[in-house]
């Protein structure tokens, strides 16, 4: 594309010629040098700017790929730790379900968990022993230890907290019979676990069996009796405890991520200060020099402990050798072109060539360079006539040669010759909208071509302006991304296939669990029922995740069939609100539905509308604290109906709002991610709404709540 500065320089040449004809020959003699210097400066600046831009893009791409890696590892670590706590949850259910447990029963149950490929290093039970029960406990411990045992009182106490039994025989940190009621490290943790009725982890401590080994974490879970007193509170029976090696649930995540030479460590920062390094340096020693080079930090909360995943990004991460050298290649080529162009400009002006000859020669040389480009490039002037096109553009859009369309009206040639589109009307409408907006820049919009050969083009367009922001025309670039999109579809098809394969066994699993709970296999005692209910709940949760993955894969592949018809949003919303009444009552949430009774029906798929508003209501319930309010309102705007779901939750921070509709994004509140969220609901909702010709937008103020507004086209009025 010719730069507007060149004609101005050449106009100066014309003026200088007139001056020479009037007797100012000295200025004319210097004109070739001026023109060559100006050309050199302009092309050199363009070359340097392009090289710097490419290098900056490479760095941005490297940062993006590294952030994606960090997000993947963070999710893996969070998942691995929650998975690791499953044995402790099982022990808690076992101890709470039984009135009393003997050491032999505990070992049998724990060994059964071990055979299921458990991730815990050791399990134990810290029993609350009343002052009147010490004799019985002493007898049990004497039999277990094969030696005389007696609790040491140190004065009168109302109860003790000794280690009753462990599996294996020793935890490596706590010894059977050791009384922890005044333990400086563990007693405060147990008190917190009892008060909050949840799992609490200790700070990382060195392994007792090998102080030079990786650190371990001791996790406590409170055990309460099933019966409650007159005030509705249950009595504490003790604490289930487990020893977890930090390396056990970190090594798998690191290995799957294939970090290679990337520096990575985990630091426990719950106690403030610089924190305690957990992985990979043993004994919690902090490497201050490494910490100073930390480039990325991810916050995690694991069983009440605040951990940081710290990464040091290597230079040029994820960038191929060709990509890293591309800016040098462009710089070298640009310098060569700059030199050629400078010499050519000097020769042309010095040889008294006309302005038109100069521009023609420069344009022909630029054509040679740009015709070799794989991208299809087109330049349209401010009068909507084609100024320039390369050979690739002519080939893709069915023209014999780019010269055949130079000067032609853009509107009459934009569809090409012999080219068929998957949606010609949509393509033409979009091209017109872009062309009519002189300030609009568009990047990476896909166009589907079905003939003469099927291909996918990525369209980019930007306005061309002069140095004083004068509109000169518009540049269009079309890049063939058929192979890239084919790879994306293959990935989606693979996800869809795997999800289908998971769906059948999951359905059978949850179905058989329901049969067992209904007594099909015999009477189910309360302890077994509690465990089966947890398994059934997690099975349903996994089924919902598989369903979401299936929806995402169908949406990405464009295989989601819609049955469009008239849908009454007022009735649909009312039914959904009634169906979710148990969830609302559980959190004591107030819901108000304000949809006009005479609101026109929309033209949409009813089942998908149910899915859209179910996702939004579920999202509002999840993020609204107890006692909050959810409001569903509707209004009619010309040919569209708008439904707004507003909550009084914490809201979304401005920096997170741009990615709220991305896949697998779960926004953490106060450092904690919401339970039960997969990060797919809003991504599916947005795609479903847009597939039905609608739109969705978010309005949120942090600390005051969020509002999601869905706009759908209304059905045609009956004649």
SVG drawing of the C-alpha trace seen along z (x, -y; Angstrom):
<svg xmlns="http://www.w3.org/2000/svg" viewBox="-54 -32 77 90">
<polyline fill="none" stroke="black" stroke-width="0.4" points="0.0,0.0 1.4,-3.4 2.1,-5.7 0.4,-9.1 3.7,-10.7 5.2,-9.7 2.9,-11.7 3.6,-14.7 7.4,-14.3 6.9,-13.9 4.7,-17.0 7.7,-18.8 9.8,-17.4 7.4,-19.0 7.6,-22.3 11.4,-22.1 11.4,-21.5 9.5,-24.7 12.0,-26.5 14.9,-25.2 13.2,-26.4 13.0,-29.8 16.8,-29.8 17.0,-27.9 19.1,-25.0 21.0,-24.5 17.8,-23.3 17.0,-20.9 20.5,-19.3 19.9,-18.5 16.3,-17.2 17.4,-13.6 19.3,-13.5 16.3,-14.9 13.9,-12.4 16.3,-9.4 16.8,-10.5 13.1,-10.8 12.4,-7.4 15.2,-5.8 13.8,-7.3 10.2,-6.3 11.0,-2.7 13.5,-2.2 11.0,-3.4 8.4,-1.1 10.8,1.9 11.9,1.2 8.3,0.7 7.3,4.0 10.2,5.9 9.5,4.5 5.8,5.3 6.6,8.9 8.9,9.3 6.2,7.8 3.6,10.1 6.0,13.1 6.4,12.0 2.6,11.6 2.1,15.0 4.7,16.5 3.0,14.8 -0.4,16.1 0.8,19.7 2.6,19.6 -0.6,18.2 -2.6,21.1 0.0,23.5 -0.3,21.9 -4.1,22.1 -3.9,25.8 -1.4,26.7 -3.4,24.7 -6.6,26.6 -4.6,29.9 -3.2,29.1 -6.6,28.1 -8.2,31.2 -5.4,33.5 -5.6,32.2 -9.4,32.4 -9.1,36.0 -6.5,36.8 -8.9,35.8 -11.4,38.4 -9.8,41.0 -10.2,38.7 -13.8,38.0 -14.4,41.8 -12.8,42.3 -14.9,39.5 -18.1,41.1 -17.0,44.5 -16.3,43.2 -19.5,41.1 -21.6,44.0 -20.5,46.4 -21.1,45.8 -17.8,47.2 -14.8,48.4 -12.2,50.9 -8.6,50.8 -9.2,53.9 -12.2,52.4 -10.3,49.2 -7.4,51.2 -9.8,53.3 -11.5,50.2 -8.3,48.3 -6.6,51.2 -9.6,51.5 -9.1,47.8 -5.4,48.5 -6.2,51.3 -8.3,48.7 -5.0,46.9 -5.3,44.3 -3.2,41.1 -2.9,40.5 0.4,41.5 -1.3,42.6 -4.6,42.4 -5.4,42.1 -8.1,41.4 -7.6,39.0 -10.3,39.9 -11.9,37.6 -11.7,39.6 -13.7,38.4 -12.3,38.5 -14.5,41.5 -13.5,43.5 -9.7,43.5 -9.6,47.0 -11.3,48.5 -9.0,46.5 -5.9,47.6 -6.9,51.3 -7.5,50.8 -4.1,49.1 -2.3,51.7 -3.7,54.5 -2.8,52.5 0.7,51.6 1.4,54.9 2.7,52.9 1.3,51.2 -0.3,47.9 -1.8,45.1 -2.9,41.6 -0.9,39.0 -3.2,36.5 -0.9,33.8 -3.7,32.7 -7.5,33.2 -9.0,32.9 -12.5,33.3 -11.3,35.1 -8.2,36.1 -7.3,36.1 -5.0,39.1 -4.1,40.8 -6.3,43.9 -5.1,45.9 -3.4,45.4 -2.9,47.1 -0.1,48.0 0.9,48.6 2.5,45.2 1.8,42.0 5.5,41.0 4.5,37.7 1.9,38.7 2.5,41.8 -0.4,44.0 -1.4,43.0 0.1,39.5 -2.2,36.9 -2.6,33.8 -4.9,31.7 -2.1,29.2 0.0,29.8 1.4,26.3 0.9,27.0 -2.0,29.3 -4.4,28.3 -5.3,24.9 -6.0,26.7 -8.3,29.2 -10.1,26.5 -10.6,24.6 -11.8,27.8 -14.3,28.4 -15.6,24.8 -15.9,24.6 -16.9,28.2 -14.7,28.7 -11.3,30.1 -8.3,28.1 -4.7,28.7 -1.5,28.0 1.5,26.0 4.0,28.2 6.3,30.1 9.4,32.3 8.8,36.0 9.5,37.7 10.8,40.8 13.3,38.9 13.9,35.2 15.5,34.7 12.5,36.0 9.6,33.8 7.4,32.0 4.1,33.5 0.8,31.9 -1.3,33.2 -5.1,32.8 -7.8,33.0 -11.5,33.6 -13.9,33.4 -15.9,36.5 -19.3,35.9 -21.9,38.3 -25.1,38.8 -27.3,38.0 -28.0,34.4 -28.7,32.9 -31.8,30.7 -30.1,27.7 -29.7,29.5 -25.9,29.8 -24.0,33.1 -21.1,34.1 -17.5,34.2 -16.1,37.7 -12.7,36.9 -10.7,36.2 -9.9,38.2 -6.4,37.3 -4.3,38.1 -0.7,37.5 -0.3,36.3 3.0,35.9 3.0,32.7 5.0,34.2 2.4,36.9 -0.3,34.6 2.1,32.1 4.4,34.5 1.6,35.9 0.4,32.4 4.0,31.3 4.6,34.5 1.4,34.2 2.2,30.5 5.6,31.5 7.2,28.4 10.7,29.3 13.2,26.6 10.5,24.2 11.2,23.2 8.2,24.0 7.6,24.1 4.8,24.0 4.9,21.7 2.6,21.8 1.8,18.2 -0.9,18.7 1.3,17.5 2.5,14.3 6.0,13.1 7.9,14.7 6.1,18.0 7.3,21.6 8.5,23.3 6.8,26.6 7.9,27.9 10.4,28.7 13.0,27.5 12.8,29.8 12.5,28.8 10.6,25.6 13.8,23.6 13.1,20.5 15.3,19.7 15.3,15.9 17.2,15.4 14.7,17.6 11.7,15.8 13.0,12.4 12.7,13.7 9.1,14.9 7.1,13.8 3.7,15.5 1.9,16.3 -1.4,18.2 -3.2,18.2 -4.8,21.5 -6.7,22.3 -6.2,25.9 -8.0,27.1 -7.9,23.7 -4.3,23.0 -3.2,20.3 -0.7,21.5 1.0,19.8 2.1,21.5 5.1,19.5 6.4,19.8 9.5,18.3 8.7,17.9 11.6,18.7 12.4,16.4 10.6,17.2 8.4,19.9 6.2,21.7 7.8,19.9 9.3,21.9 12.8,21.1 11.3,19.8 8.9,17.5 11.7,16.2 13.8,15.4 11.0,14.0 11.6,10.4 15.2,10.7 14.1,12.1 11.7,9.3 14.3,6.7 16.9,8.1 14.4,8.2 13.1,4.8 16.6,3.3 17.3,4.9 14.0,3.5 14.8,0.1 18.2,0.0 16.7,1.0 13.9,-1.5 16.3,-4.3 18.6,-3.7 15.6,-3.5 14.1,-6.7 17.4,-8.5 17.9,-7.1 14.4,-7.9 14.4,-11.5 18.0,-12.1 17.1,-10.7 14.2,-13.3 11.5,-10.6 7.9,-11.8 5.9,-11.5 3.7,-8.9 6.7,-6.8 8.1,-6.9 4.8,-5.7 4.4,-3.0 7.9,-1.6 7.5,-1.6 4.0,0.0 5.3,2.7 8.1,3.6 5.7,3.7 3.4,5.9 6.2,8.4 6.7,8.6 3.0,8.7 2.0,11.1 4.3,13.7 2.3,13.4 0.0,16.3 -2.7,13.9 -5.2,12.3 -4.8,8.5 -7.1,5.8 -6.9,2.0 -10.1,0.0 -9.9,-3.8 -12.1,-6.4 -14.2,-6.5 -15.1,-2.8 -13.0,-1.8 -10.4,0.9 -6.9,-0.6 -4.8,2.5 -5.1,6.3 -2.5,9.1 -2.6,12.3 -3.6,14.4 -6.8,12.3 -7.6,12.8 -7.1,16.6 -9.3,17.0 -12.2,14.8 -12.2,16.1 -10.6,13.3 -8.1,14.0 -5.7,11.2 -5.7,8.5 -5.3,5.8 -8.8,6.8 -10.4,5.3 -8.2,2.3 -10.4,-0.8 -13.7,1.3 -16.4,0.5 -15.8,2.4 -19.5,3.1 -19.9,4.8 -16.8,7.1 -16.8,8.0 -18.7,11.3 -16.1,12.6 -16.7,14.7 -17.9,18.3 -17.6,18.2 -20.3,19.6 -20.7,18.9 -22.2,20.9 -24.3,17.7 -23.9,15.2 -26.5,12.7 -24.7,12.7 -21.3,12.1 -22.5,9.3 -24.3,7.6 -21.1,7.8 -18.9,6.5 -21.2,3.5 -21.4,2.7 -17.6,2.8 -17.1,0.6 -19.6,-2.0 -17.7,-2.6 -14.5,-4.4 -13.2,-3.9 -13.9,-0.2 -11.1,2.3 -11.9,6.0 -9.7,9.0 -10.2,12.7 -13.8,13.2 -14.3,16.5 -16.0,16.8 -17.1,20.1 -16.7,20.7 -18.3,23.8 -17.2,23.5 -15.2,23.8 -13.6,25.6 -14.6,25.7 -12.4,23.5 -12.5,21.2 -11.0,17.7 -10.1,15.5 -11.0,11.9 -9.1,8.9 -9.9,5.2 -8.5,1.9 -8.9,-1.7 -6.0,-3.3 -5.3,-6.9 -2.8,-9.6 -0.4,-11.1 -3.1,-13.7 -5.8,-11.0 -7.4,-11.7 -9.4,-8.6 -7.7,-7.2 -9.6,-3.9 -9.7,-0.5 -7.3,2.5 -8.8,6.1 -6.7,9.2 -8.1,12.8 -6.1,15.7 -6.8,19.4 -7.4,21.1 -9.1,24.2 -6.5,26.6 -6.6,24.8 -10.4,25.0 -10.3,28.7 -7.9,29.4 -10.3,27.5 -13.2,29.6 -11.3,32.8 -10.5,31.8 -14.2,31.0 -15.3,34.4 -12.8,36.1 -14.2,34.4 -17.8,35.3 -16.8,38.9 -15.2,39.3 -18.2,37.5 -20.6,39.9 -18.6,42.9 -18.7,41.6 -22.4,40.8 -23.6,44.4 -21.6,45.8 -22.4,42.7 -26.1,43.2 -25.8,46.9 -23.8,45.9 -26.3,43.3 -29.2,45.6 -27.8,48.6 -27.0,46.3 -30.6,45.1 -31.8,48.8 -29.5,49.6 -30.8,46.5 -34.4,47.6 -33.6,51.0 -33.4,53.1 -30.4,54.9 -31.6,55.2 -31.9,52.9 -29.4,49.9 -28.2,48.8 -27.9,45.0 -24.1,45.1 -24.2,46.8 -27.0,44.5 -24.9,41.4 -22.0,42.7 -24.2,43.9 -25.9,40.5 -22.5,38.8 -21.5,41.1 -24.9,40.5 -24.5,36.7 -21.0,36.8 -22.2,39.1 -25.0,36.6 -22.4,33.8 -20.1,35.7 -23.1,36.4 -23.8,32.6 -20.2,32.0 -20.3,34.6 -23.6,33.0 -21.9,29.6 -18.9,31.0 -21.3,32.5 -23.1,29.2 -19.8,27.3 -18.6,29.8 -21.9,29.7 -21.9,25.9 -18.3,25.7 -19.0,28.2 -22.3,26.4 -24.3,29.6 -26.8,28.3 -30.2,28.7 -32.8,26.1 -36.5,26.5 -37.6,22.9 -41.1,21.8 -43.1,19.3 -42.0,19.5 -43.7,17.7 -41.0,16.5 -43.4,15.5 -44.6,19.1 -41.2,20.6 -39.5,18.3 -42.3,19.0 -41.9,22.7 -38.2,22.5 -38.5,20.4 -40.9,23.0 -38.6,25.8 -35.6,24.1 -37.6,23.3 -35.7,26.0 -32.3,24.4 -33.7,20.9 -35.2,22.1 -31.9,23.8 -30.1,20.4 -33.1,18.4 -33.1,16.4 -36.0,14.2 -36.9,14.3 -39.1,11.8 -40.4,12.3 -41.5,9.0 -42.4,10.0 -45.4,8.2 -48.3,10.5 -48.8,9.3 -45.2,9.6 -44.9,11.0 -43.5,14.5 -40.1,15.0 -39.0,17.0 -36.6,19.6 -36.1,23.2 -38.0,23.8 -35.7,26.5 -32.6,24.3 -34.3,21.3 -34.9,23.5 -31.2,24.4 -30.2,20.7 -32.3,19.4 -31.6,22.4 -27.9,21.6 -28.4,18.0 -30.6,18.8 -28.2,21.4 -25.4,19.0 -27.3,16.3 -28.1,18.8 -24.5,19.9 -23.1,16.4 -25.8,14.8 -25.2,15.1 -27.8,16.3 -30.7,13.9 -30.0,12.2 -32.5,11.5 -32.8,12.5 -34.9,10.4 -36.1,11.6 -37.5,8.8 -38.6,8.4 -39.3,5.7 -40.0,5.3 -37.7,3.3 -39.1,3.1 -38.5,6.5 -36.7,8.0 -37.7,9.2 -35.2,8.7 -35.0,10.8 -32.7,9.7 -31.6,11.9 -30.2,9.7 -28.7,10.9 -27.3,9.2 -24.1,11.2 -20.5,10.0 -20.4,8.9 -17.6,9.4 -14.4,7.3 -13.9,5.2 -10.7,7.0 -12.7,10.4 -15.8,9.2 -14.1,9.5 -13.5,13.3 -16.7,14.3 -18.1,16.0 -14.9,17.9 -14.8,21.7 -13.6,23.2 -13.4,19.8 -14.4,19.8 -14.1,16.5 -12.9,16.8 -14.5,14.7 -12.2,13.9 -9.7,16.5 -12.2,19.3 -13.8,20.8 -17.5,21.6 -18.3,25.3 -20.0,27.3 -19.0,24.9 -17.3,26.3 -16.7,22.9 -18.9,24.0 -22.3,22.7 -21.9,19.1 -20.0,20.1 -22.8,22.5 -25.4,19.9 -23.8,17.2 -23.4,19.5 -27.0,20.8 -28.4,17.3 -26.4,16.1 -27.2,19.3 -30.9,18.3 -30.3,14.8 -30.1,13.2 -27.4,11.5 -26.4,11.5 -24.6,8.8 -23.3,8.4 -23.6,5.5 -21.8,5.8 -20.5,3.7 -18.2,5.4 -19.7,5.6 -23.3,4.9 -24.2,7.8 -24.5,8.7 -27.2,8.6 -27.2,10.8 -29.6,9.6 -30.7,11.9 -32.3,10.4 -34.2,12.7 -36.1,11.9 -39.8,11.8 -42.1,14.0 -44.0,12.4 -47.5,11.1 -50.2,13.3 -52.0,11.6"/>
</svg>
